[in-house]
Amino acid sequence: MSQQVRGVVARAKGEEAGIETIVVPDPGRGEAVVGVQACGVCHTDLHYKQGGISDEFPFLLGHEAAGVVESVGEDVTDVAPGDFVVLNWRAVCGRCRACLRGRPWYCFDTHNAKQRMTLTGGMELAPALGIGAFAEKTLVAAGQRTKVDPAVSPAVAGPLGCGVMAGIGAAINTGNVGRGDTVAVIGCGGAAVLGSALAGAAQIIAADVDDRKVETATDLGATTAINSRDTELVQAVRDLTGGFGADVVIDAVGRPETYRQAFYARDLAGTVVLAGVPTPQMLLELPLLDVFGRGGSLKSSWYGDCLPSRDFPMLIDLHRQGRLALDAFVTEAIGLDEVEKAFTRMHSGDVLRSVVVL
């Protein structure tokens, strides 16, 4: 029998998001209903609200969440009611050419729940990243949830489902940062800095145009933090690395100008990782001879190239051992009715993460 719950909906481009009554159907084959306990406020949700992802309004916002499985549909065997899970927006199919080659983090056929949640009048909702977790309960594909240690706080576990995993994974999975490497991170969301430190980087140079984020990067493990509004970034990175550039440069912003900085701030044969998400209108121009002559790797990091079933439990365990400060990303706990205000604070750089706690 379907249930009615509260959720945060963006009805149209440019309008404020507000609380609506959401109808959540019983889970069908391969689906699960999850009672949401916490959900981080991510830039991607703001992009949905602004119409920057698609125009499939109305959107049920929220996607980086943790909670407890309430019910499951047919053919769901690896999770059961009562399990504590982190939601992930890529459900690995296990059948595509990437999965069959043993590279499931590149899965080409990830999927969402087949049924749609609706408003009470029957209007179908488009859940953000196929999840829609600014709600008391949400319907997801069974593969979109990963069972983790229930001893961790939901407010800490939730952001791992998107932003935190994307940054840590950009360093560890995509950039292959290793012991003794030099790393530069452009745009201090913090997770890429933390991931580089976890991987054993000897030198981590963090750059941002916001002094607050520069300070936070130092707290998370950066050995040097730079306000790149006041400093020529490429030269600064080279000066700090003996004139060579960094082994790995992570562009966590995703703009042509920051990508160019990343490209020229790396050492010869170094690696550039694009972790920030550009808009469709952005174009990049680089001398092809420089691309050829500098060698190395130019990579994009899609969700930190993570495999949730492998990476989420590992990172939660490291946090519980005191080796990974996931709680450092939680700036404030808020209610569902404060999401719109949290977008404003996020846009102004006042918080790392606001987390809705239910």
RAKA-V71754 format. One record per residue. N is the residue number from 1. SS is DSSP state (2 for helix, 1 for strand, 0 for the rest). D_LAST is the distance of its C-alpha to the last C-alpha in Angstrom with 1 decimal. Layout:
n/ss/d_last
N/SS/D_LAST
N/SS/D_LAST
This chain:
n/ss/d_last
1/0/22.5
2/0/20.1
3/1/16.8
4/1/15.5
5/1/11.9
6/1/10.6
7/1/11.1
8/1/12.6
9/1/16.3
10/1/19.4
11/0/22.3
12/0/25.2
13/0/26.4
14/0/26.2
15/0/24.0
16/0/20.8
17/0/17.6
18/1/16.0
19/1/13.6
20/1/15.4
21/1/15.5
22/1/15.5
23/1/17.7
24/1/16.8
25/0/20.1
26/0/20.9
27/0/21.4
28/0/25.0
29/0/27.2
30/0/25.7
31/1/22.1
32/1/18.8
33/1/15.7
34/1/12.6
35/1/9.3
36/1/7.0
37/1/5.0
38/1/6.0
39/1/8.5
40/1/11.5
41/0/13.4
42/0/16.8
43/2/20.2
44/2/20.6
45/2/18.0
46/2/20.1
47/2/23.2
48/2/22.0
49/2/21.4
50/0/24.9
51/0/26.5
52/0/27.4
53/0/26.4
54/0/27.8
55/0/28.4
56/0/26.6
57/0/24.6
58/0/22.3
59/1/19.7
60/1/16.2
61/0/14.9
62/0/12.9
63/0/14.3
64/1/13.7
65/1/10.9
66/1/10.5
67/1/9.5
68/1/11.8
69/1/14.7
70/1/15.0
71/1/18.4
72/1/21.1
73/0/24.2
74/0/27.8
75/0/29.0
76/0/25.8
77/0/27.1
78/0/25.4
79/0/21.9
80/0/21.1
81/0/18.4
82/0/16.6
83/0/17.1
84/1/14.6
85/1/15.0
86/1/14.8
87/1/15.4
88/0/18.6
89/0/20.3
90/0/23.7
91/0/24.6
92/0/28.0
93/0/30.6
94/0/33.1
95/0/36.0
96/0/36.7
97/2/39.4
98/2/37.0
99/2/35.4
100/2/38.9
101/0/40.2
102/0/37.6
103/0/35.6
104/2/32.4
105/2/30.4
106/2/32.7
107/0/32.0
108/0/33.5
109/0/31.8
110/0/28.1
111/0/26.4
112/0/23.3
113/0/22.6
114/0/25.6
115/0/24.0
116/0/22.2
117/0/19.2
118/1/20.5
119/1/20.2
120/0/21.4
121/0/24.9
122/0/25.1
123/0/24.8
124/1/23.7
125/0/20.9
126/1/21.5
127/1/18.4
128/2/18.3
129/2/20.2
130/2/20.0
131/0/16.3
132/0/14.3
133/0/10.7
134/0/9.3
135/1/8.6
136/0/6.9
137/1/10.0
138/1/12.8
139/1/16.4
140/1/18.1
141/1/21.5
142/2/21.7
143/2/23.1
144/2/20.0
145/1/18.1
146/1/19.5
147/1/19.2
148/0/18.8
149/0/19.0
150/0/16.1
151/0/17.1
152/0/15.6
153/0/12.3
154/2/9.7
155/2/9.6
156/2/13.4
157/2/13.7
158/2/11.9
159/2/14.5
160/2/17.2
161/2/16.8
162/0/18.7
163/2/19.9
164/2/20.3
165/2/22.0
166/2/24.1
167/2/25.5
168/2/26.2
169/2/27.6
170/2/29.8
171/2/31.5
172/2/31.7
173/2/32.0
174/2/33.6
175/0/35.5
176/0/36.5
177/0/36.5
178/0/38.6
179/0/39.9
180/0/42.0
181/0/41.0
182/1/40.7
183/1/37.6
184/1/36.9
185/1/33.4
186/1/33.5
187/0/30.3
188/0/28.3
189/0/24.7
190/0/25.3
191/2/24.5
192/2/28.1
193/2/29.5
194/2/27.5
195/2/28.6
196/2/32.1
197/2/32.2
198/2/30.8
199/2/33.6
200/0/36.2
201/0/37.3
202/0/40.0
203/1/39.4
204/1/36.3
205/1/36.9
206/1/33.9
207/1/34.5
208/1/32.6
209/0/33.6
210/0/31.0
211/2/32.0
212/2/28.4
213/2/27.7
214/2/31.1
215/2/30.3
216/2/27.1
217/2/29.0
218/2/31.4
219/2/28.7
220/0/27.6
221/0/31.1
222/0/33.3
223/0/36.8
224/1/37.7
225/1/35.6
226/1/37.2
227/1/36.6
228/0/38.1
229/0/38.6
230/0/41.4
231/0/42.7
232/0/44.3
233/2/41.8
234/2/44.0
235/2/46.7
236/2/44.4
237/2/43.1
238/2/46.7
239/2/47.8
240/2/45.2
241/0/46.2
242/0/49.9
243/0/50.5
244/0/49.1
245/0/45.5
246/1/42.5
247/1/42.4
248/1/39.0
249/1/37.6
250/1/34.0
251/1/33.4
252/0/29.7
253/0/30.4
254/0/32.1
255/0/34.9
256/2/38.6
257/2/39.5
258/2/37.1
259/2/38.2
260/2/41.8
261/2/41.1
262/2/39.6
263/2/42.6
264/2/45.1
265/2/43.3
266/1/43.5
267/1/46.5
268/1/49.0
269/1/47.7
270/1/44.2
271/1/40.9
272/1/38.8
273/1/35.3
274/1/33.6
275/0/29.8
276/0/29.0
277/0/28.9
278/0/31.8
279/0/32.2
280/0/34.7
281/0/37.2
282/0/37.6
283/0/40.9
284/0/42.2
285/0/45.8
286/0/47.3
287/0/50.9
288/2/51.3
289/2/53.8
290/2/51.1
291/2/48.8
292/2/51.8
293/2/53.2
294/2/50.2
295/0/49.2
296/0/46.0
297/1/42.9
298/1/40.8
299/1/37.5
300/1/34.3
301/0/31.1
302/0/29.0
303/2/25.5
304/2/27.3
305/2/29.5
306/0/27.0
307/0/27.0
308/2/23.4
309/2/24.7
310/2/26.9
311/2/25.2
312/2/21.5
313/2/22.5
314/2/25.2
315/2/23.2
316/2/20.6
317/2/23.6
318/2/25.2
319/2/22.2
320/2/22.3
321/0/26.1
322/0/25.7
323/0/27.4
324/0/24.6
325/0/22.5
326/2/19.4
327/2/17.5
328/2/20.0
329/2/18.2
330/0/15.0
331/0/16.3
332/1/13.3
333/1/9.6
334/1/8.7
335/0/6.8
336/2/7.6
337/2/10.9
338/2/11.9
339/2/12.4
340/2/16.1
341/2/16.8
342/2/15.4
343/2/17.9
344/2/20.6
345/2/19.9
346/2/19.9
347/2/23.1
348/0/24.8
349/0/24.1
350/0/22.3
351/0/19.5
352/0/19.5
353/0/15.8
354/1/13.0
355/1/9.7
356/1/6.5
357/1/3.8
358/0/0.0
